[in-house]
Amino acid sequence: MSRKIRPYLFYDTTTSVCSTCLHPVEVKIIFKGTDVFMDKWCSAHGAERVLVSDDVDYYRLCREVFVKHPEMPQTFNTPMQYGCPYDCGLCPDHMQHSCLSIVEITDNCNLNCPVCYAESGTHRELHKPFEDIIRMLDAVVANEGEADVMQLSGGEPTLHPRFWDILDAAKARPIKHVMVNTNGIVLAQDPAFAQRLATYAPGIEVYLQFDSLRAAVHKVLRGADLTRIRAQALVNLNAAGVSTTLVVTLKKGLNDDEIGAIIDFALTQPCVRGVTLQPIQDAGRVEQYDPRVHRLTVSEVRRKIAEQTSLFTLQDIVPVPCNPDTLAMAYALKTADQVVPLTRYLDPQTLVEGSSNTIVFERDETLKKSMKEQVFKLFSTNHSPESQANCLSELMCCLPLIDAPAGLRYDNVFRVLIVQFMDAYSLDVRALKKSCIHFALPDGKMIPFESYNLLYRGGEQLAEIRASIAQQTAQRKGARKVIPIGAQ
């Protein structure tokens, strides 16, 4: 008798949340063709299937190869009581410290973007009190000791009346690299602002919202044509010599065909050190977004980079080991006359996997170990951009086939980073436990980006879920112990 065969391969199980009630649910990870899905089932709201990757091989690379020992924070801030993701920030069950800390200094913004995970805008006039911001900065330092990267965000942080005092306070603390997350309006309107930012170098960078080269895309994502604003902001940043990353919010079918053009454009800008690509997640204010239609996975974005640029191939874009499910990165060396992709020369899969060596000119086992360590340092959001440039410089000594510039500096580094923030549909607790991008709060907590936007920004639904879990726990504690027959 022949048996029916399920039309997929069962790979693993994990935990997620129901996208309707946000209560914990079990998940099957399945492979169907080249796609990877999460099959979720909630006793209250039924089944749902979510695409998490369109490349089985890349998904397995993230799960089985790009794995490193977790790095702990200096301290944990909350006890384990309700289970992940209801105990944030950070609880002892969290597997990664804060590679990037975010300090939101205002809810106010000079735009009312149709897409905004913080739901900020002109209607929200609250600036965070300076004393609260100081407590947030101190929380970053308490958890990290010496923090590598911290981002001032909002709202629009450049609107805070004490912006420069806040920047002074950040620079006075052991924080190696400060990023300013901005839409660029103030930078475009006030060249002196960019010039003043430059006085905080080294260790200062502008994280510039740059979604498209087309006006129509700006109107969909930002509610206004910001083409002139973006161009003028870059003119002022180039003139001031302020290191800048272009940050692209991606929506499938809207601007995912521009990835290559934006990377090519970024390479023409002297101040730009790289491009960060962030697919939209269902959080905050998200107008005209259907997660079943407009969702982009890391594997899709990775493939589009390779298809749309002549600079990077698929092999150049590898998982970031601290959280390989949600982060991928590629590096290139940028000199006056050429741009050379670096990743392909490192063969990071072999180095991280520790299997047979395929870099023919690298024979020494000590050198092999050194290269592996440098690759882990380089491909990690744990390091500031300047320290990553130093890692590159050390790697050059190991790679004689590459003609690296003498005295390699941050200016010579060009990086492309894919950052996929999970939402209620795609949340995988295994990946959440490795989240390394955390919001700092005035009470000393550090909360992972995904769980903060999903449960802690507002917190009304979180309180209900905690109460339900606490009630179930109390019932289990009070349950009568049953002794099996014959065990007396």
VOGU-3710 file (C-alpha; in Angstrom, 3 decimals, decimal comma):
1> msrkirpylf> 0,000/0,000/0,000  1,442/3,373/-1,023  1,372/6,199/1,483  0,584/9,820/0,757  3,603/12,124/0,856  3,356/15,681/2,080  4,161/18,208/-0,658  7,061/19,732/1,274  10,141/18,856/3,320  9,907/19,308/7,083
11> ydtttsvcst> 13,083/21,036/8,290  12,652/22,224/11,879  10,392/23,744/14,509  10,530/27,096/16,244  8,227/29,513/18,065  6,496/32,635/16,797  3,408/34,685/17,628  -0,045/34,652/16,102  -0,251/37,685/13,802  -3,744/38,423/15,161
21> clhpvevkii> -3,506/38,017/18,949  0,317/38,032/19,399  0,162/35,016/21,725  2,917/32,402/21,361  2,443/29,684/18,727  4,477/26,718/17,564  5,907/26,807/14,052  7,042/24,274/11,475  9,819/25,371/9,115  9,180/23,721/5,760
31> fkgtdvfmdk> 10,899/23,668/2,379  8,697/23,734/-0,688  10,658/23,903/-3,916  13,191/26,688/-3,396  10,978/28,499/-0,849  11,106/28,384/2,951  7,869/28,888/4,875  6,798/29,203/8,486  3,631/27,201/9,110  1,937/28,638/12,197
41> wcsahgaerv> -1,175/27,488/14,010  -3,073/29,369/16,713  -5,852/27,612/18,632  -7,878/30,839/18,484  -7,164/32,096/14,956  -6,161/29,078/12,915  -3,309/28,458/10,491  -1,149/30,835/8,504  1,785/30,274/6,178  4,505/32,924/5,842
51> lvsddvdyyr> 7,320/33,034/3,275  10,621/33,673/5,063  13,078/32,915/2,248  12,954/32,112/-1,440  16,320/30,357/-1,347  16,566/27,092/0,610  20,351/26,902/0,191  20,876/30,406/1,565  18,502/29,730/4,475  20,471/26,603/5,377
61> lcrevfvkhp> 23,723/28,566/5,063  22,397/30,981/7,695  21,187/28,191/9,978  23,995/25,685/9,640  27,186/27,560/8,717  27,186/31,219/9,781  26,981/30,539/13,490  29,182/32,152/16,124  29,370/32,135/19,895  26,889/34,658/21,343
71> empqtfntpm> 28,386/37,773/22,932  26,780/38,747/26,220  25,946/42,247/27,495  27,611/43,557/30,632  24,353/43,099/32,520  20,832/41,734/32,124  17,978/44,086/32,910  14,863/41,926/33,304  14,112/38,467/34,738  12,665/35,536/32,809
81> qygcpydcgl> 9,015/35,356/33,805  6,657/35,108/30,812  8,962/33,747/28,097  10,252/35,298/24,874  9,233/37,841/23,564  7,385/39,015/26,666  10,367/39,517/29,035  12,420/42,075/27,072  15,017/43,865/27,902  17,485/42,237/27,998
91> cpdhmqhscl> 16,596/39,049/29,840  19,159/36,295/30,559  17,703/34,186/27,749  18,751/36,730/25,111  21,703/35,526/23,049  23,324/38,731/21,770  24,392/42,044/23,238  23,601/45,406/21,628  25,667/45,670/18,456  23,657/48,786/17,570
101> siveitdncn> 21,819/50,769/20,250  19,020/53,172/19,294  18,172/56,231/21,379  14,915/57,881/20,293  15,102/61,532/21,321  11,823/62,871/19,904  8,411/61,836/18,592  8,203/64,987/16,462  8,981/64,997/12,743  8,811/67,449/9,837
111> lncpvcyaes> 7,293/64,721/7,631  4,145/62,617/7,947  5,430/59,546/6,143  2,851/56,930/5,115  5,492/54,414/6,259  6,903/55,027/9,754  7,508/52,309/12,344  7,568/54,959/15,116  4,327/56,632/13,905  5,977/60,027/14,329
121> gthrelhkpf> 4,903/63,188/12,509  4,104/66,872/12,719  1,115/66,057/14,927  3,360/64,584/17,626  5,143/67,501/19,255  6,762/65,717/22,185  10,539/65,915/22,485  12,026/63,481/24,997  13,250/65,288/28,149  17,015/65,767/28,225
131> ediirmldav> 17,207/63,941/31,560  15,502/60,864/30,035  17,896/60,932/27,097  20,870/60,996/29,471  19,424/57,947/31,221  19,083/56,197/27,861  22,714/56,958/26,989  23,769/55,660/30,382  21,736/52,480/29,794  23,703/51,887/26,588
141> vanegeadvm> 26,996/52,269/28,425  25,851/50,150/31,390  24,958/47,283/29,074  27,898/47,598/26,695  30,747/48,982/28,780  32,222/50,643/25,703  29,493/50,789/23,069  30,546/50,376/19,463  27,625/51,972/17,593  24,771/54,116/18,898
151> qlsggeptlh> 22,111/55,787/16,774  20,206/58,974/17,620  16,749/58,546/16,156  13,172/59,724/16,447  10,988/61,150/14,920  13,446/63,493/13,330  16,316/63,892/15,840  17,702/67,088/14,279  14,525/68,896/15,439  15,229/68,355/19,126
161> prfwdildaa> 15,945/71,786/20,697  18,892/70,307/22,607  20,283/68,209/19,756  23,841/69,501/20,152  23,772/69,015/23,926  22,635/65,432/23,328  25,418/64,854/20,803  27,940/66,316/23,256  26,656/63,968/25,964  26,967/60,975/23,636
171> karpikhvmv> 30,499/61,896/22,596  31,490/62,390/26,241  30,650/58,759/26,963  32,508/55,606/25,903  30,580/55,290/22,632  32,870/54,771/19,647  30,553/55,677/16,789  27,415/57,850/16,739  24,924/57,764/13,870  22,264/60,419/13,269
181> ntngivlaqd> 19,154/58,885/11,680  17,652/61,692/9,586  15,357/62,455/6,653  17,841/65,129/5,541  15,543/68,162/5,515  17,531/70,145/8,101  20,803/69,101/6,476  19,538/70,312/3,092  18,236/73,625/4,407  21,186/74,464/6,671
191> pafaqrlaty> 24,722/73,823/5,331  26,109/75,032/8,668  24,428/72,074/10,377  26,469/69,649/8,292  29,629/71,665/8,905  29,047/71,529/12,650  28,425/67,771/12,501  31,829/67,396/10,848  33,517/68,834/13,943  32,482/65,689/15,846
201> apgievylqf> 34,556/63,436/13,590  35,892/60,835/13,851  33,077/58,670/15,119  30,135/60,519/13,580  27,955/59,383/10,681  24,719/60,455/9,040  22,192/57,677/8,434  20,347/59,385/5,577  16,887/58,301/4,459  17,259/57,691/0,705
211> dslraavhkv> 14,472/55,502/-0,660  14,630/56,224/-4,361  15,870/58,275/-7,280  12,238/58,706/-8,416  9,769/61,312/-7,174  6,800/58,927/-7,402  8,384/56,539/-4,892  9,001/59,358/-2,413  5,337/60,303/-2,577  4,237/56,752/-1,763
221> lrgadltrir> 6,672/56,194/1,124  7,146/59,761/2,422  4,087/61,663/1,212  6,162/64,244/-0,674  8,721/64,553/-3,474  12,037/64,717/-1,633  14,324/64,483/-4,688  15,668/68,019/-4,322  16,002/67,662/-0,539  18,050/64,462/-0,834
231> aqalvnlnaa> 20,310/65,963/-3,507  20,977/69,137/-1,510  21,604/67,215/1,701  24,290/65,196/-0,086  25,836/68,368/-1,531  26,162/69,763/1,996  27,415/66,478/3,473  30,005/66,113/0,720  31,171/69,682/1,261  31,518/69,057/4,997
241> gvsttlvvtl> 33,070/65,609/4,549  30,596/63,895/6,883  30,531/60,105/6,538  27,094/59,022/5,341  25,103/55,839/4,802  22,132/55,883/2,426  19,176/54,039/3,984  16,614/52,593/1,588  13,166/51,473/2,736  12,175/48,766/0,237
251> kkglnddeig> 8,673/47,834/-0,863  8,203/45,001/-3,335  6,903/46,254/-6,658  7,637/49,885/-5,788  11,376/50,489/-5,561  13,039/47,076/-5,403  13,996/47,563/-9,058  16,209/50,525/-8,055  18,618/48,723/-5,734  21,415/48,573/-8,284
261> aiidfaltqp> 20,925/52,163/-9,411  21,065/53,438/-5,825  24,261/51,470/-5,105  25,827/52,834/-8,307  24,751/56,355/-7,329  26,161/55,935/-3,818  29,548/55,030/-5,270  29,693/58,442/-6,978  29,255/60,346/-3,707  32,551/61,023/-1,848
271> cvrgvtlqpi> 30,887/61,145/1,572  28,905/57,900/1,198  30,354/54,830/2,892  27,592/52,424/1,944  23,930/51,560/1,460  21,578/49,918/3,954  18,517/48,169/2,527  15,539/47,756/4,867  12,457/45,886/3,601  9,209/47,217/5,083
281> qdagrveqyd> 7,848/45,353/8,085  4,267/45,560/9,340  4,878/47,888/12,296  3,674/51,323/13,258  2,113/53,329/10,418  2,206/51,301/7,194  -0,221/52,564/4,544  -1,011/50,582/1,388  1,046/47,594/2,526  -0,091/43,983/2,281
291> prvhrltvse> 2,478/41,611/3,836  1,320/38,825/1,501  2,152/40,976/-1,532  4,764/43,558/-0,569  7,043/41,542/1,752  10,699/41,190/0,749  12,965/38,574/2,302  16,723/38,843/2,777  17,289/36,229/0,082  15,188/38,205/-2,426
301> vrrkiaeqts> 17,036/41,444/-1,732  20,369/39,619/-1,931  19,488/38,240/-5,354  18,275/41,625/-6,610  21,612/43,200/-5,629  23,447/40,596/-7,694  21,049/40,991/-10,632  21,060/44,779/-10,689  24,731/45,610/-10,083  27,904/44,610/-11,855
311> lftlqdivpv> 29,838/45,064/-8,605  28,538/42,271/-6,361  27,708/38,627/-7,032  25,618/36,358/-4,802  28,834/34,985/-3,300  29,806/38,496/-2,200  26,676/38,922/-0,046  26,916/36,737/3,031  25,005/36,371/6,312  26,141/38,453/9,279
321> pcnpdtlama> 27,074/35,825/11,905  25,662/37,672/14,937  22,136/37,326/13,465  22,333/35,572/10,086  18,557/35,147/9,699  17,927/38,871/9,386  21,235/40,463/8,350  23,465/40,127/5,288  26,467/42,173/4,222  28,911/42,764/1,377
331> yalktadqvv> 32,140/44,786/1,351  34,167/46,481/-1,350  37,389/48,475/-1,420  36,886/51,937/-2,886  39,906/53,786/-4,254  40,331/56,796/-6,504  40,252/54,729/-9,690  38,394/51,497/-8,902  35,975/49,620/-6,648  36,903/46,006/-5,850
341> pltryldpqt> 34,501/43,576/-4,154  36,274/42,031/-1,191  34,051/39,216/0,045  34,704/36,861/-2,868  38,412/36,760/-1,992  37,754/35,757/1,601  35,605/32,705/0,927  33,885/33,353/4,278  31,811/30,165/4,167  34,945/28,037/4,276
351> lvegssntiv> 36,571/30,221/6,912  33,536/30,255/9,188  32,744/26,598/8,623  36,307/25,587/9,413  36,313/22,866/6,750  38,825/22,280/3,989  40,640/25,393/2,883  39,947/26,582/-0,661  42,093/29,726/-0,641  45,068/28,253/-2,413
361> ferdetlkks> 47,614/30,820/-1,289  46,648/30,515/2,380  48,533/27,508/3,794  49,475/28,379/7,328  46,996/27,128/9,977  47,797/30,061/12,273  47,073/32,441/9,414  43,863/30,563/8,673  42,719/30,997/12,279  43,653/34,692/12,173
371> mkeqvfklfs> 41,677/35,220/8,973  38,629/33,478/10,413  38,739/35,755/13,455  39,055/38,830/11,259  36,118/37,733/9,096  33,950/37,380/12,206  34,992/40,857/13,323  34,420/42,372/9,911  31,023/40,822/9,269  29,447/41,945/12,493
381> tnhspesqan> 27,360/44,944/13,456  29,235/44,655/16,740  31,984/46,917/15,381  32,024/50,568/14,498  32,691/51,376/10,836  36,166/52,629/11,712  37,037/49,422/13,544  35,709/47,416/10,608  38,099/49,319/8,361  40,901/48,263/10,693
391> clselmcclp> 39,742/44,643/10,356  39,922/45,042/6,595  43,421/46,448/6,888  44,529/43,419/8,916  42,916/41,066/6,417  44,810/42,656/3,557  48,028/41,315/5,021  46,581/37,822/4,627  45,414/38,301/1,049  48,388/38,987/-1,216
401> lidapaglry> 46,277/38,690/-4,374  44,507/41,953/-3,550  46,261/45,217/-4,253  44,917/47,089/-1,251  45,459/50,835/-0,790  48,271/51,737/1,540  47,026/52,961/4,912  43,483/51,637/4,425  40,947/54,004/5,998  37,217/54,100/6,556
411> dnvfrvlivq> 37,012/56,267/3,399  38,133/53,227/1,384  35,368/50,991/2,743  32,059/50,603/0,919  29,502/48,273/2,448  26,020/47,107/1,540  23,919/45,876/4,447  20,527/44,158/4,291  18,521/44,608/7,506  15,241/42,722/7,660
421> fmdaysldvr> 13,183/43,557/10,732  10,676/40,818/11,587  7,030/41,561/12,341  4,094/39,579/13,724  3,910/37,522/10,539  7,573/36,576/10,205  8,746/36,639/13,834  11,011/33,702/14,630  11,896/33,560/18,315  15,196/31,846/17,515
431> alkkscihfa> 16,212/34,860/15,432  14,737/37,304/17,948  16,932/35,867/20,694  19,929/36,810/18,500  18,677/40,315/17,723  21,532/42,779/18,138  19,698/46,058/17,351  18,137/47,351/20,556  16,202/50,394/21,772  17,530/51,993/24,957
441> lpdgkmipfe> 14,892/53,121/27,468  15,156/55,597/30,356  14,495/52,824/32,905  17,702/51,057/31,848  16,115/48,408/29,639  17,446/47,475/26,199  14,664/46,026/24,047  15,182/44,306/20,673  13,929/46,309/17,707  11,295/43,803/16,579
451> synllyrgge> 9,749/43,094/19,969  9,766/46,802/20,878  7,719/47,809/17,831  5,514/44,721/18,113  4,712/44,741/21,836  6,419/47,449/23,885  5,693/50,665/21,987  2,446/51,389/23,806  2,262/48,046/25,590  -1,509/47,618/26,012
461> qlaeirasia> -1,664/44,221/24,285  1,509/43,106/26,071  -0,168/43,609/29,450  -3,106/41,418/28,387  -0,842/38,636/27,114  1,276/38,693/30,278  -1,851/38,454/32,403  -3,032/35,463/30,378  0,341/33,713/30,686  0,480/34,450/34,423
471> qqtaqrkgar> -2,999/32,959/34,869  -2,027/29,790/32,995  1,163/29,503/35,053  -0,784/29,853/38,305  -3,207/27,167/37,176  -0,363/24,778/36,387  1,268/25,448/39,751  -1,974/24,688/41,509  -2,755/21,558/39,519  -3,145/18,373/41,589
481> kvipigaq> -0,234/16,030/41,120  -1,389/12,717/39,623  0,578/9,596/40,628  0,414/6,848/37,990  -1,036/3,473/39,109  1,699/1,135/40,282  4,141/3,960/41,077  3,201/4,130/44,812
//
